[in-house]
Amino acid sequence: MNDTSGRRDFLKLGMAGLATAGALSAASAEKAAAQAASDSVLRTALDRGKLIVGTGSTNAPWHFENDAGELVGMDITMGRILAKGLFDDPTKVEFVMQDPAQRIPNVTTNKVDITIQFMTMSAQRSQLINFSRPYYVEGVALLTLPSSENKTFDKLLAGGSATRVSILQNVDAETSVHYALPQAQVMQIDTQANVLQALESKRVDAAAVDLSTVRWLASRNPDKYFDAGKSWYSMLYGAALRQGDLDWQTFVDQTFTIAMFGHETALYDAAFKEYFGQEPPPRHPGFPVI
């Protein structure tokens, strides 16, 4: 049977054919492990029967404990997406709590199969580990008060030198704020909590924080926080993997792609809505935009 006739036969089957094809293509864990390289994390995880993910527990909306004491967040969801791809069961994953400084060492020494911990992709880090395809584009954004007259970006910009912005102290703080608000007064503060407190006490008109933080706080507390509607400085978040393992790298990349752009988007979409207060953009059949 040639490719054309095979495609015609498949299309004749309609959705029933699609379901059958899906069942036939769902290889068992044993068969999948047999095809992976002997030293691949893919084979190790399948043989073990669970995935081991390095992450954190104190940074909403990425990894944190909910009111019931359960570990949740966007990073946690990405781990469950991989577990579902491996075992058709998103619960077959063990999360190892680690300090941000351990994100790379724990991957390179095989203490974890993968690190999923809001890790910014960079050329320097890529010399030590491989990154998965990006699963979120972070940025800097402006959080304001819903009761403020200057709550929108246009009003903050129009305020010129009278506009005051708090930001976490760092060498690029002034440059970062002035990229969006060239004339604003910049107040550098020692902790993220105090950056927000300066806004809440109205010592500043806006707080410059991560886009994900703005969306998390504004969606959860609309009476307390407002998204000013401006973001900049794109940064890619990816999972960290051990170098030299093509089977594992390919599996992770393809599983993330399917979860974000393919036919199994339920887990990713629910998490994106839950943690960022937004619906993911619609995916349209046809030209691939991934």
N, C-alpha and C positions, 0 to 999 in steps of 0.2 A: 504494500500500500504506500503510495507516495504522500507527501505532506499535504497536497491540495485535497486529495480524496479523504484523507484522514480528518482534515479540518471540517470538510462538509459533513462527514459522519458525526463528528462531535457536535456540530451546530444543530443537527437534526435531533439530537438527544435533549436539547434545551437544558433547563435547570436540573433535571434528573441526571443528565450526563455530567454536569458540573459537579454535582454531589458525589457521583460515582468516581469521577476523576480525583476529587479531593480525598476520598477514602483510599483509593489505590496509591496515591502519592504520599500518604502519611506513613512513612517508614517507621518501623519500631525503633526503640532506642538501641537495641542490640545491633540491628542492621546499620544504623547511622554510626554507631561507635566503631563498627568493623571497618567502615570506609574512611574514618579519620586517621590521621597520622598517629603513630603509637604514643608520641610524646605531646600530643595536642591537648589543650584544655578541653576541647570539645569532647574527646574520648573520655578524659578523666571525669568530667562532670556527669556524662551519661552513665558511666560505670558506677559512679558514686550514688547516683539517684537524686542528687540535689545540686543546686548552684550555690556558690559562696560569693557574696558580694560585699566588698568593702564600702562603707558609707559613714554618715554621721547621724546625729539624732537631735541636734539643737538649732537647726536653721530652717525655719519655715520660709517659703513653702516647699523647700527641697527635701528635707529629711527632718522629721520631728515626731514627737509623740502626741497623739490626740487626747481628748478628754478621757478616753477609755484606756489609755496607756498603750495604744497600738502604734507601731512605727508606720508612718505614712509620709506622703510627699511625692513630688514629681520624680525625684531620683529613685524612690522606692518603687514607684510604678514601673519605671524603666527596667528595674531588676525583675519585677514580676512578669513583664512582657517577655524577657529572655527565658524565664522559667516555663512560661506557657509554650514558647517555641520549642524548648527542649523536651518537655514532658507532657505537654497539653494540660498543664496544671500550674497556675500562677503561684500556688502556695509552696511549691517545692524549691524554696530558696532560703538560705541562711544569711542573715545580714550581720556582718562583723563591724562593730563600732570602732572607728579609728579617728585619730587626730588628723587634721588636714596635712600635716607634715609626713604622715605615713601613706598618703595616697599612692605615691610612686613606689617606695620601698616594698610595700606589701604585695604589689603586683609583681615586681621583678624577682622577689624571693618566693613567689608562689604561695604566700599565706592566704591570698584570696584569688579567685578566678578572674575578677574584674573589679575595678573601682568605679563606682557611679556616685559622685560626690561634688556636684556643681563645679566641675573642673574646667577652667578656661584653657582652650587649646592654644598652644604657642609653638613656634619653631624650636625654642630651647627645650621645652619639655618633650617634644617629639624626637629628640636625640636620645631620650632615655626609655620612652615607652611609645607604643602605638596608640593612636586615638581612634575611637569608633567614628562613624559619620556623626555630625552634630545632631543633637536632639532638641536644642533650644538656642535661640539667639538672644543673649543678654545685652543690656545696654545701661546707660545712665538715664535717669528720668527724674521728673520733679513732682514731689508730693506737696500738696497744699491743703488748706482747711476749707471745707465746703461753705463755711460762713464768710469767708474772706472776699472782699471786693476784687482782689487781685488773684483769684484762684486759677485763672487760665494762663497758659503760656503767653498769649498775646498781651495780656495785662501786665504780666511780669516783665516782659520785654519793653513795653511802653514805659514802665516805671524807671527805666534807666538806672542811674546811680543810686536811686532811692530804694531799689529792690535789694533785699537782703536774703542770702541763701546760706544754709548750713550744709556742711559736708564733712565726712570723716577725714581726719587729718592725714595727708599723704603728700608726696612731693609734686604730684600732678593735680592737686586739688584746685588751685587757682585756674590753671589752664583748662581743666575740665569744665568748670562752671562758665568761664568766659567764652568757651566755644559756643555755647547756646545763648548766654546772657552777657555780652561783652562789657557792659558797664556795671554789673551787679557788684554789691559788696559781698565778699566771701568770708564766712565765719567757719574756720576749721576747728573741729571738735574731736575730743579724744575717743569717744565710743559711739557706736551706731545708736544706742539707746539715747544718748545725750543729743545726738543729731536730731532725732525725732522729738525729744523733749523741748528743744529750742523752738521747734515749729509749734508744738502744742501750747507753749507758753507765750507764743506770738512775738518772740524775740527776733524771729526771721519770718519772711513771707513764704518761703519754700524750703524744702529739704531735698538735696540732690542725693538720691540713693539708687540702688539697682532697680531696673524696670520691673523685674519679677516681684520685688518688695512692694513697689508702688501698686502693682495690680493686685497683689495679695491683700494688702491693707485696705485699699480703696474698695475692693469687692466685699470684704468681710465687715468693714466698718464704714459704710457710706455716710453715716452721720458725723464721723470723726475725721475722715481723710478723703481727699479728692485727687484724682489723676489730672494733672495740669495739661496733659495732652502733648507732651514733647519728650522724645527719647533720642539718644545719639550714642556714638562710640560702640558699634556692634562688636560683641565678643561671643565666640562660639563655645558652647558647652558640649563636651564629648566624654565618653567613658574611656578609662585607661586600661589597656591590655598589654600583656607581655609581648615584646618584639619577637619576630621570627616564627610566629604561629599563624600561618595563612588560613588554615581550616577554621580556627576560632575567630579570627578577624573577619573572615567572609561571613560566617554564620551570624555574628553580632550585627554587622553592617546590614545584612539582608533582612534580619529580623526587625531591626529598628525601622528600616525603610518600609517594610510591609505594614508595620504598626502605625506609621505616620501617614503613609500615602497609598497603601494597598487596600486589601479587602478585609483586614482584621484590625480596624482602628478603634474599636470600642474602648479598650483600656486607656489608650493614649488620649482619646477625645474626652472621656469622663474626667481624667486627671487634669487636663488642660482647662476644662471648665471649672473644676473644683478649686484649683490652686491659683488660677490667674483670672477667673471671672469672665472668660471669653470663650466663644465657640471657635474651634479651629477653622481656617478658611476651607471652603468646599473643595472637594477633589472632583475633577471632571474626567470621565473617560476620554481617551484620545491621546493628545500629545503629552508625554510625561514631563511633569514639572516637579522634580524632586531634588 
